[in-house]
Amino acid sequence: MADINVERKGPSIWPWIIGLIVLALLIWALMELFGRSGPGVVEGEPVATAPVTARLTASRI
């Protein structure tokens, strides 16, 4: 019977890539659950801005 030489290759990079993707998804999920927006910031509401003329007048005073 013939012998077949089987050599083990070096470690694969795929477990590292999959692990990093899972870690990134975990961090993203935790930030979505526990992350806070800045003080006084309400998401989804438009920001009120002063008219351009009011800003020019106020800067000259």
C-alpha positions as CSV (number, residue, x, y, z in Angstrom):
1,M,0.0,0.0,0.0
2,A,1.3,3.5,-0.9
3,D,1.9,6.1,1.8
4,I,0.3,9.5,1.3
5,N,2.1,12.4,2.9
6,V,-0.3,14.8,4.5
7,E,1.3,18.0,5.7
8,R,-0.7,20.4,7.8
9,K,-0.8,24.0,6.5
10,G,-0.2,27.0,8.7
11,P,-3.1,28.6,10.6
12,S,-5.9,30.0,8.5
13,I,-6.7,33.7,8.5
14,W,-10.5,33.1,8.2
15,P,-11.2,32.5,11.9
16,W,-9.5,35.9,12.6
17,I,-11.6,37.7,9.9
18,I,-14.8,36.1,11.2
19,G,-13.9,36.9,14.8
20,L,-13.2,40.6,14.0
21,I,-16.5,40.9,12.1
22,V,-18.4,39.3,15.0
23,L,-16.6,41.6,17.5
24,A,-17.5,44.7,15.4
25,L,-21.1,43.7,15.2
26,L,-21.2,43.1,18.9
27,I,-19.8,46.6,19.6
28,W,-22.2,48.2,17.2
29,A,-25.2,46.4,18.8
30,L,-24.1,47.5,22.3
31,M,-23.7,51.1,21.1
32,E,-27.2,51.0,19.6
33,L,-28.6,49.7,22.8
34,F,-26.8,51.8,25.4
35,G,-25.5,54.7,23.4
36,R,-26.8,58.2,24.2
37,S,-27.2,61.2,22.1
38,G,-25.8,64.5,23.3
39,P,-27.7,66.5,26.0
40,G,-30.7,68.3,24.6
41,V,-30.5,66.6,21.3
42,V,-33.8,65.0,20.1
43,E,-33.4,62.7,17.1
44,G,-35.8,63.2,14.3
45,E,-36.7,66.8,15.0
46,P,-35.5,69.6,12.6
47,V,-33.1,72.1,14.1
48,A,-34.4,75.7,14.2
49,T,-32.0,78.2,12.8
50,A,-32.0,82.0,12.8
51,P,-32.6,83.8,9.6
52,V,-29.4,85.1,7.8
53,T,-30.3,88.7,8.4
54,A,-30.6,88.2,12.2
55,R,-27.2,86.6,12.3
56,L,-25.6,89.5,10.4
57,T,-27.3,92.1,12.6
58,A,-26.3,90.4,15.8
59,S,-22.7,90.1,14.7
60,R,-22.4,93.9,14.1
61,I,-23.5,94.8,17.6
